[in-house]
């Protein structure tokens, strides 16, 4: 296993390529030494450690066991540890780092990965996930501290240590107090007849979403009974990932029909992501894409800010962020309304770190999102947070209901006002790194050495940005503005018809992903024509750039 900016993620089991007691001890020893080097006050401030409900019976590994071993490692070196006594959503760890001004945070989770996996996610003192060069520094420190320290395995030692603290009760109080700053329509919430269904997909989210609704004075959502309690086997779903579409929501649809609920809120197992579905007039269910919900939440959070801001001049200090593979709808809203929009590299580690920089300069970062159903709606957490996103979506839906508007109708209104942004994203599975390398090499040497494609089927390429090599044809010096990384593949093509498509490798799964978007100026409402054009562009992208048959790529299946 290699420690990267996403920390570690692998299957639980024996051996150095798996998540187990030994690899957790080694990783934490390295991390501890790296923190000692970076913080002279580590023994005063300490670290926070949280865990989800994952467990692996055959190897004895579990998130809780790994968290306790990590705590033991730090405590053995005199470092205070704030170890949550029970399962928590991932966003509680970055929240605690910021709230208690700690040096770092660790969350033991594999998020929405298959049940055999686990992971080790790391946050820096600024409350955001680590970015380079910390990953390399930690990785090197792990290499230098591989032999377990005395009593490394004996996690019972921590129970009697004065250095062990449990932040569970405090964070459960303070977090829900902080998210209430985003509650603007308490009276509507109290009165609404709108019903919601919530599923935590056998993860940690149930209790915390119930508490969030209570904090906003909303009636509790109906919980999907078969999925509300944590279960490391995820028995009712093929993949515990709400991003995978309707398959994960089957039981939610059934409960919603039974109880007359119009909106479904679904968290992934560590509750940092949120999927939303709404029953349409036709009786069909619409599952919103990450980009569509990003458009709605961006519109809503800006509207709430505007209606509650005493000082309209302050708009020059207002920012929203999204990742470069997400829809540019926030850019369109920002242009029209006068606030700032910035894009970052893919992943919340970049948005969290950038948000912190801006906040330190006195700016207000209202919202950040990525198309992979991740939303940062509340400045108290500098990472994606599916709990606050769920309750803010519920308040938005309750408000719209008083205007006789559904979420789908409001989404259309947003597009009517700011221009339609049609997106389409998918992926191919490929387990052979050589094939992936070859595929991207071919794109960089398409018509001879160092030449990128000039067209894709009938679509003319007008610009290329390669964040693996740092090339950007649109810049005067042909150098990309966003940071580049040779360790991951990422090329963005701009087309003459206004389309944009990005192809990239995933940091945590054997996937080659693509993201495409067509943006139209406000007033161009021929949505069907735009969709048809984007479908054709995506088909050309798959056929000419991915070449799935030649490269033996496996398509995403519903």
C-alpha positions as CSV (number, residue, x, y, z in Angstrom):
1,X,0.0,0.0,0.0
2,X,1.2,3.5,-0.7
3,X,0.3,6.4,1.5
4,X,-1.1,9.3,-0.7
5,X,-3.1,12.5,-0.2
6,X,-6.2,10.3,0.2
7,X,-4.3,8.4,3.0
8,X,-4.7,4.6,2.6
9,X,-7.5,2.5,1.1
10,X,-7.3,-1.3,0.5
11,X,-9.0,-4.5,1.4
12,X,-8.8,-5.7,5.0
13,X,-6.7,-8.9,5.5
14,X,-3.2,-10.2,6.2
15,X,-0.1,-8.9,4.4
16,X,1.6,-5.6,3.7
17,X,-0.8,-4.7,0.9
18,X,-3.9,-4.9,3.1
19,X,-5.4,-3.0,6.0
20,X,-4.6,-4.8,9.2
21,X,-3.3,-4.2,12.7
22,X,0.3,-4.1,11.6
23,X,-0.1,-1.8,8.7
24,X,-2.3,0.5,10.8
25,X,0.5,0.6,13.6
26,X,3.2,1.2,11.0
27,X,1.2,4.0,9.3
28,X,0.4,5.7,12.6
29,X,4.0,5.5,13.9
30,X,5.1,7.2,10.7
31,X,2.4,9.8,11.0
32,X,3.2,10.4,14.6
33,X,6.9,11.0,13.9
34,X,6.0,13.4,11.0
35,X,3.7,15.4,13.2
36,X,6.4,15.6,16.0
37,X,8.7,17.1,13.3
38,X,6.1,19.7,12.2
39,X,4.5,20.7,15.6
40,X,6.5,21.6,18.6
41,X,3.3,21.7,20.6
42,X,1.9,18.3,19.5
43,X,2.0,17.0,23.1
44,X,-0.1,19.9,24.2
45,X,-2.7,20.0,21.4
46,X,-3.1,16.4,20.3
47,X,-5.0,14.7,17.5
48,X,-8.6,13.4,16.9
49,X,-9.5,9.9,15.7
50,X,-12.9,8.7,14.4
51,X,-14.2,5.5,12.9
52,X,-17.1,4.1,10.9
53,X,-18.8,0.7,11.3
54,X,-16.8,-1.4,8.9
55,X,-15.6,-4.8,10.1
56,X,-14.0,-7.9,8.6
57,X,-14.8,-11.1,10.5
58,X,-12.3,-13.4,8.9
59,X,-9.2,-11.2,9.7
60,X,-10.6,-9.6,12.9
61,X,-10.0,-6.2,11.5
62,X,-12.5,-3.4,12.1
63,X,-12.6,0.4,11.9
64,X,-13.0,0.6,15.7
65,X,-10.0,-1.8,16.3
66,X,-7.8,0.2,13.9
67,X,-8.8,3.5,15.5
68,X,-7.9,2.1,19.0
69,X,-4.5,0.9,17.7
70,X,-3.8,4.3,16.2
71,X,-4.8,6.0,19.5
72,X,-2.5,3.7,21.4
73,X,0.4,4.6,19.1
74,X,0.0,8.3,19.8
75,X,-0.6,7.9,23.5
76,X,2.5,5.8,23.9
77,X,4.5,8.9,22.8
78,X,2.7,11.3,25.2
79,X,0.3,12.7,22.6
80,X,-3.2,13.5,23.7
81,X,-5.9,11.7,21.7
82,X,-9.5,12.7,21.2
83,X,-10.9,9.3,20.3
84,X,-14.6,9.1,19.5
85,X,-16.2,6.4,21.7
86,X,-18.7,5.5,19.0
87,X,-19.2,5.6,15.2
88,X,-19.4,9.0,13.6
89,X,-19.8,10.6,10.2
90,X,-16.5,11.5,8.5
91,X,-17.1,15.3,8.7
92,X,-17.0,15.1,12.5
93,X,-13.2,14.6,12.3
94,X,-12.3,17.8,10.4
95,X,-14.9,19.6,12.5
96,X,-13.2,18.5,15.7
97,X,-9.7,19.4,14.4
98,X,-10.9,23.0,13.7
99,X,-13.1,23.3,16.8
100,X,-10.5,22.1,19.3
101,X,-7.5,23.5,17.3
102,X,-5.8,20.1,17.1
103,X,-2.7,19.3,15.1
104,X,-4.3,16.6,12.9
105,X,-7.2,14.2,12.5
106,X,-7.6,10.6,11.4
107,X,-10.8,8.9,10.1
108,X,-10.8,5.2,9.7
109,X,-13.3,4.6,6.9
110,X,-13.5,3.3,3.3
111,X,-16.5,5.6,2.6
112,X,-18.6,3.9,-0.1
113,X,-16.1,1.2,-1.2
114,X,-17.0,-2.5,-1.2
115,X,-17.5,-4.2,2.2
116,X,-14.0,-5.8,2.3
117,X,-12.2,-2.5,2.1
118,X,-11.1,0.0,4.8
119,X,-9.2,3.2,4.7
120,X,-7.2,5.7,6.8
121,X,-8.0,9.4,5.9
122,X,-5.8,12.2,7.3
123,X,-6.6,15.9,8.1
124,X,-4.1,18.6,8.8
125,X,-4.3,21.3,11.5
126,X,-6.3,23.6,9.1
127,X,-9.2,21.1,9.1
128,X,-8.7,20.1,5.5
129,X,-7.5,16.8,4.0
130,X,-3.7,16.8,3.5
131,X,-2.2,17.8,0.2
132,X,1.4,17.4,-1.1
133,X,4.1,17.5,0.2
134,X,2.6,16.1,3.4
135,X,1.7,12.8,1.7
136,X,5.3,12.2,0.7
137,X,6.6,13.3,4.1
138,X,4.3,10.9,5.9
139,X,5.0,8.1,3.5
140,X,8.8,8.5,4.1
141,X,8.3,8.6,7.9
142,X,6.2,5.3,7.7
143,X,9.1,3.7,5.8
144,X,11.5,4.8,8.6
145,X,9.2,3.4,11.4
146,X,8.2,0.0,10.4
147,X,9.1,-2.0,13.5
148,X,6.2,-1.8,15.9
149,X,7.1,0.1,19.1
150,X,6.9,-1.7,22.5
151,X,3.3,-2.5,23.5
152,X,2.1,-1.3,20.1
153,X,-0.5,-4.1,20.0
154,X,-1.9,-3.6,23.5
155,X,-4.7,-1.2,22.9
156,X,-6.2,-1.8,26.4
157,X,-3.5,0.5,27.7
158,X,-5.3,3.6,26.4
159,X,-8.4,3.0,28.6
160,X,-6.6,4.0,31.8
161,X,-4.5,6.8,30.2
162,X,-5.1,10.4,31.2
163,X,-4.2,11.4,27.6
164,X,-7.4,9.7,26.2
165,X,-10.4,12.0,25.7
166,X,-13.8,11.3,24.3
167,X,-15.1,14.3,22.2
168,X,-18.4,12.5,21.3
169,X,-20.8,14.4,23.6
170,X,-19.2,17.8,23.0
171,X,-19.1,17.5,19.2
172,X,-22.7,16.2,19.1
173,X,-23.7,19.4,20.8
174,X,-21.5,21.9,19.1
175,X,-21.7,20.6,15.5
176,X,-25.6,20.8,15.5
177,X,-25.3,24.3,17.1
178,X,-23.0,25.4,14.3
179,X,-25.0,24.0,11.4
180,X,-28.1,26.0,12.7
181,X,-26.4,29.1,11.4
182,X,-27.5,27.8,8.0
183,X,-31.1,27.5,9.1
184,X,-33.1,30.4,7.8
185,X,-36.8,29.3,7.7
186,X,-37.5,27.7,11.0
187,X,-41.2,28.7,10.9
188,X,-41.7,27.0,7.5
189,X,-39.8,23.9,8.8
190,X,-42.1,23.6,11.7
191,X,-45.3,23.8,9.6
192,X,-44.3,21.9,6.4
193,X,-46.3,18.9,5.3
194,X,-43.5,17.7,3.1
195,X,-42.4,14.2,4.0
196,X,-38.9,12.9,3.6
197,X,-37.4,9.4,3.5
198,X,-33.8,8.9,4.6
199,X,-31.4,6.0,4.1
200,X,-28.0,5.6,5.6
201,X,-27.2,2.5,3.5
202,X,-26.1,0.4,6.5
203,X,-23.7,3.1,7.5
204,X,-23.4,5.7,10.2
205,X,-25.7,8.5,9.1
206,X,-29.1,7.6,10.7
207,X,-28.8,9.1,14.1
208,X,-27.0,12.2,12.9
209,X,-29.5,13.1,10.2
210,X,-32.3,12.6,12.7
211,X,-30.5,15.1,15.0
212,X,-29.9,17.5,12.2
213,X,-33.6,17.6,11.3
214,X,-34.4,18.2,15.0
215,X,-31.9,21.1,15.0
216,X,-33.8,22.7,12.1
217,X,-37.2,22.1,13.7
218,X,-38.2,19.7,10.9
219,X,-40.2,16.5,11.6
220,X,-37.9,13.5,11.5
221,X,-37.5,11.8,8.1
222,X,-38.8,8.2,7.7
223,X,-35.8,5.9,8.0
224,X,-35.5,2.9,5.7
225,X,-35.8,0.2,8.4
226,X,-33.7,-2.5,6.6
227,X,-30.8,0.0,6.1
228,X,-30.9,2.4,9.1
229,X,-28.6,0.4,11.5
230,X,-24.9,-0.1,10.7
231,X,-24.1,-3.4,9.1
232,X,-20.6,-4.0,7.7
233,X,-22.0,-6.6,5.2
234,X,-24.2,-4.0,3.5
235,X,-26.7,-6.9,2.8
236,X,-29.4,-5.1,0.8
237,X,-27.1,-3.4,-1.8
238,X,-24.6,-4.6,-4.4
239,X,-22.5,-1.5,-3.8
240,X,-23.1,0.8,-0.8
241,X,-22.7,3.8,-3.0
242,X,-25.7,6.2,-3.7
243,X,-23.8,7.5,-6.7
244,X,-24.5,4.2,-8.5
245,X,-28.1,5.3,-9.2
246,X,-31.5,3.7,-8.6
247,X,-30.3,0.2,-7.5
248,X,-29.2,1.6,-4.1
249,X,-32.5,3.4,-3.6
250,X,-34.9,0.5,-4.3
251,X,-36.0,0.2,-0.6
252,X,-36.2,4.0,-0.3
253,X,-38.6,4.2,-3.2
254,X,-40.8,1.5,-1.7
255,X,-40.9,3.2,1.8
256,X,-41.6,6.6,0.1
257,X,-44.5,5.2,-1.8
258,X,-45.9,3.6,1.3
259,X,-45.6,6.7,3.5
260,X,-46.4,9.3,0.9
261,X,-43.0,10.9,0.9
262,X,-42.0,13.0,-2.1
263,X,-38.2,13.3,-1.4
264,X,-35.5,10.8,-0.6
265,X,-32.2,11.7,1.0
266,X,-29.5,9.0,0.9
267,X,-26.1,9.2,2.6
268,X,-23.2,7.0,1.7
269,X,-21.9,4.7,4.6
270,X,-19.7,7.4,6.2
271,X,-22.3,10.1,5.6
272,X,-20.0,12.6,3.8
273,X,-22.0,12.3,0.5
274,X,-25.6,12.9,-0.3
275,X,-27.9,11.7,-3.1
276,X,-31.4,13.1,-3.5
277,X,-34.4,11.8,-5.4
278,X,-37.8,13.4,-6.0
279,X,-41.1,12.0,-7.1
280,X,-42.3,13.7,-10.3
281,X,-45.8,14.6,-11.3
282,X,-45.7,11.5,-13.7
283,X,-45.1,9.2,-10.7
284,X,-41.6,8.5,-11.8
285,X,-38.6,9.1,-9.5
286,X,-35.9,11.5,-10.6
287,X,-32.5,11.0,-9.0
288,X,-30.6,14.3,-9.2
289,X,-27.0,14.1,-10.4
290,X,-24.3,15.7,-8.2
291,X,-24.1,18.6,-10.6
292,X,-27.9,19.2,-10.5
293,X,-28.0,19.2,-6.7
294,X,-24.9,21.4,-6.7
295,X,-26.8,23.9,-8.9
296,X,-29.8,23.8,-6.5
297,X,-27.7,24.1,-3.3
298,X,-25.5,26.9,-4.8
299,X,-28.6,28.9,-5.9
300,X,-30.3,28.3,-2.4
301,X,-27.2,29.1,-0.3
302,X,-26.5,32.3,-2.3
303,X,-30.2,33.3,-2.1
304,X,-30.2,32.8,1.7
305,X,-27.0,34.8,2.0
306,X,-28.4,37.7,-0.2
307,X,-31.7,37.8,1.7
308,X,-29.9,37.9,5.1
309,X,-26.8,40.0,4.3
310,X,-26.9,43.4,5.8
311,X,-24.2,44.7,3.5
312,X,-24.6,44.3,-0.2
313,X,-21.1,45.6,-0.8
314,X,-19.8,42.4,0.9
315,X,-20.6,40.4,-2.3
316,X,-17.1,41.2,-3.5
317,X,-15.8,39.0,-0.6
318,X,-18.1,36.1,-1.3
319,X,-16.7,32.9,-2.9
320,X,-18.0,29.6,-4.2
321,X,-15.8,26.7,-5.3
322,X,-16.1,23.5,-7.4
323,X,-13.7,21.0,-8.8
324,X,-12.6,21.2,-12.4
325,X,-14.6,18.1,-13.5
326,X,-17.9,19.5,-12.0
327,X,-20.5,21.6,-13.7
328,X,-19.6,25.3,-14.3
329,X,-23.1,26.3,-13.2
330,X,-21.7,28.2,-10.2
331,X,-19.5,30.2,-12.5
332,X,-22.6,31.3,-14.5
333,X,-24.4,32.3,-11.2
334,X,-21.3,34.1,-10.0
335,X,-21.0,36.1,-13.2
336,X,-24.6,37.3,-13.1
337,X,-24.8,37.9,-9.3
338,X,-21.3,39.4,-8.8
339,X,-19.6,37.0,-6.4
340,X,-16.4,35.1,-7.1
341,X,-16.2,31.5,-8.4
342,X,-13.0,29.5,-8.4
343,X,-12.3,25.9,-9.6
344,X,-9.8,23.6,-8.1
345,X,-8.4,20.2,-8.9
346,X,-10.6,17.2,-8.3
347,X,-11.3,16.3,-4.7
348,X,-12.3,18.0,-1.5
349,X,-8.7,18.2,-0.3
350,X,-8.2,21.0,-2.8
351,X,-11.4,22.8,-2.1
352,X,-11.0,22.5,1.7
353,X,-7.5,23.9,1.6
354,X,-8.4,26.7,-0.8
355,X,-11.5,27.6,1.3
356,X,-9.3,27.9,4.4
357,X,-6.9,30.2,2.5
358,X,-9.7,32.4,1.4
359,X,-11.3,32.4,4.9
360,X,-8.0,33.4,6.4
361,X,-8.0,36.4,4.1
362,X,-11.4,37.5,5.4
363,X,-13.5,36.1,2.6
364,X,-16.8,34.2,3.0
365,X,-16.8,30.8,1.3
366,X,-20.5,30.0,1.1
367,X,-20.4,26.7,-0.7
368,X,-18.2,24.2,-2.5
369,X,-19.2,21.0,-4.4
370,X,-18.0,18.2,-6.6
371,X,-20.1,16.2,-9.0
372,X,-19.4,13.0,-7.0
373,X,-22.3,14.1,-4.7
374,X,-20.1,15.9,-2.3
375,X,-21.2,19.2,-0.8
376,X,-19.6,21.7,1.7
377,X,-22.6,23.8,2.9
378,X,-21.3,25.0,6.2
379,X,-17.9,26.7,6.9
380,X,-17.5,24.8,10.2
381,X,-16.5,21.7,8.1
382,X,-13.8,22.1,5.4
383,X,-14.8,18.9,3.7
384,X,-17.8,17.3,2.1
385,X,-20.6,16.8,4.7
386,X,-23.7,14.7,3.9
387,X,-25.4,15.5,7.2
388,X,-25.6,19.3,6.8
389,X,-26.3,18.9,3.1
390,X,-29.3,16.6,3.8
391,X,-31.0,19.0,6.3
392,X,-30.3,22.1,4.2
393,X,-31.8,20.3,1.1
394,X,-34.8,19.5,3.3
395,X,-35.2,23.1,4.3
396,X,-34.9,24.2,0.7
397,X,-37.5,21.7,-0.4
398,X,-39.9,22.8,2.4
399,X,-39.4,26.5,1.4
400,X,-40.1,25.7,-2.3
401,X,-43.2,23.8,-1.4
402,X,-44.7,27.0,0.1
403,X,-44.3,28.5,-3.4
404,X,-45.8,25.3,-5.0
405,X,-42.5,24.5,-6.5
406,X,-40.7,21.1,-6.6
407,X,-36.9,20.7,-6.6
408,X,-37.1,19.8,-10.3
409,X,-39.1,22.9,-11.2
410,X,-36.6,25.1,-9.3
411,X,-33.7,23.4,-11.1
412,X,-35.3,24.4,-14.4
413,X,-35.8,27.9,-13.1
414,X,-32.1,28.1,-12.2
415,X,-31.1,26.9,-15.7
416,X,-33.6,29.3,-17.3
417,X,-32.0,32.2,-15.4
418,X,-28.3,31.3,-15.7
419,X,-28.2,29.1,-18.8
420,X,-28.6,25.4,-19.2
421,X,-25.7,23.2,-18.1
422,X,-26.1,19.7,-19.4
423,X,-23.7,17.1,-18.0
424,X,-23.0,13.5,-18.5
425,X,-20.4,11.4,-16.6
426,X,-19.5,7.8,-16.4
427,X,-16.5,5.4,-16.2
428,X,-14.8,2.3,-17.5
429,X,-13.3,-0.3,-15.2
430,X,-9.7,-1.3,-16.0
431,X,-7.5,-3.4,-13.6
432,X,-4.4,-3.1,-15.8
433,X,-2.3,0.0,-15.1
434,X,-0.3,-0.6,-18.3
435,X,-3.5,-0.4,-20.4
436,X,-4.4,2.9,-18.7
437,X,-0.9,4.3,-19.3
438,X,-1.0,3.3,-23.0
439,X,-4.5,4.8,-23.5
440,X,-3.3,8.2,-22.2
441,X,0.0,7.9,-24.1
442,X,-2.0,7.4,-27.3
443,X,-3.9,10.6,-26.6
444,X,-0.7,12.5,-26.2
445,X,0.8,11.1,-29.4
446,X,-2.3,10.9,-31.5
447,X,-1.1,12.1,-34.9
448,X,2.6,11.5,-34.4
449,X,4.8,12.3,-31.4
450,X,3.6,15.0,-28.9
451,X,0.4,15.8,-30.8
452,X,-3.0,15.7,-29.2
453,X,-6.2,14.8,-31.2
454,X,-7.5,17.7,-33.4
455,X,-11.0,16.1,-33.5
456,X,-13.1,13.4,-32.0
457,X,-15.4,12.0,-34.7
458,X,-17.2,15.0,-36.1
459,X,-16.3,17.2,-33.1
460,X,-13.5,19.6,-33.6
461,X,-11.1,20.0,-30.6
462,X,-10.4,23.7,-29.8
463,X,-8.4,23.4,-26.6
464,X,-6.4,20.9,-24.5
465,X,-5.3,21.0,-20.9
466,X,-3.2,18.1,-19.6
467,X,-2.8,18.3,-15.8
468,X,-0.4,15.3,-15.9
469,X,2.2,17.1,-18.0
470,X,1.2,20.7,-17.2
471,X,0.3,21.6,-20.8
472,X,-2.5,24.0,-21.5
473,X,-3.1,25.2,-25.1
474,X,-5.3,28.2,-24.0
475,X,-2.5,29.9,-21.9
476,X,-0.1,32.3,-23.6
477,X,2.9,30.3,-22.3
478,X,1.0,27.0,-22.8
479,X,1.5,26.2,-19.1
480,X,-1.5,25.1,-16.9
481,X,-2.6,27.3,-14.0
482,X,-3.9,24.5,-11.8
483,X,-1.3,22.3,-10.0
484,X,-0.2,19.3,-12.0
485,X,0.5,15.8,-10.9
486,X,2.5,13.2,-12.8
487,X,1.2,10.4,-10.6
488,X,-2.4,10.7,-12.0
489,X,-3.8,11.0,-15.5
490,X,-6.1,13.9,-16.4
491,X,-6.7,15.5,-19.8
492,X,-9.5,18.0,-20.6
493,X,-10.6,18.6,-24.1
494,X,-12.6,21.8,-25.1
495,X,-14.6,21.4,-28.3
496,X,-15.6,24.0,-30.9
497,X,-19.3,23.5,-30.1
498,X,-18.8,24.7,-26.5
499,X,-18.5,21.2,-25.1
500,X,-15.9,20.2,-22.5
501,X,-14.8,16.7,-21.6
502,X,-12.3,15.5,-19.1
503,X,-10.8,12.0,-18.8
504,X,-9.0,11.0,-15.6
505,X,-8.0,8.1,-13.5
506,X,-9.5,7.5,-10.0
507,X,-7.3,7.8,-6.9
508,X,-9.1,5.1,-5.0
509,X,-10.7,2.7,-7.6
510,X,-9.6,0.9,-10.8
511,X,-11.6,3.3,-13.0
512,X,-11.0,5.6,-15.9
513,X,-13.7,8.3,-15.5
514,X,-15.0,10.9,-17.9
515,X,-17.0,14.0,-17.3
516,X,-18.7,16.1,-20.1
517,X,-20.7,19.3,-20.2
518,X,-22.4,21.6,-22.7
519,X,-23.3,25.1,-21.4
520,X,-25.8,27.3,-23.2
521,X,-26.2,31.0,-22.6
522,X,-29.5,32.0,-20.8
523,X,-32.4,32.0,-23.2
524,X,-31.3,29.0,-25.2
525,X,-34.0,26.6,-24.0
526,X,-33.8,23.9,-26.6
527,X,-32.8,21.4,-24.0
528,X,-33.5,18.3,-26.0
529,X,-31.2,19.5,-28.8
530,X,-28.4,20.2,-26.2
531,X,-28.9,16.7,-24.7
532,X,-28.7,15.1,-28.2
533,X,-25.6,17.0,-29.0
534,X,-23.9,16.0,-25.7
535,X,-24.9,12.3,-26.2
536,X,-23.3,12.3,-29.6
537,X,-20.1,13.9,-28.2
538,X,-19.9,11.3,-25.4
539,X,-20.4,8.5,-27.9
540,X,-17.6,9.9,-30.0
541,X,-15.4,10.2,-26.9
542,X,-16.0,6.6,-25.9
543,X,-15.4,5.3,-29.5
544,X,-12.3,7.3,-30.5
545,X,-10.5,8.1,-27.2
546,X,-11.4,5.2,-24.9
547,X,-11.6,2.5,-27.6
548,X,-13.2,0.0,-25.1
549,X,-13.1,-3.0,-27.3
550,X,-9.5,-2.6,-28.3
551,X,-8.5,-1.9,-24.7
552,X,-10.8,-4.5,-23.1
553,X,-12.4,-1.9,-20.8
554,X,-15.5,-2.9,-18.8
555,X,-18.4,-0.5,-19.0
556,X,-20.2,0.8,-15.9
557,X,-23.3,-1.3,-15.4
558,X,-26.4,0.0,-13.7
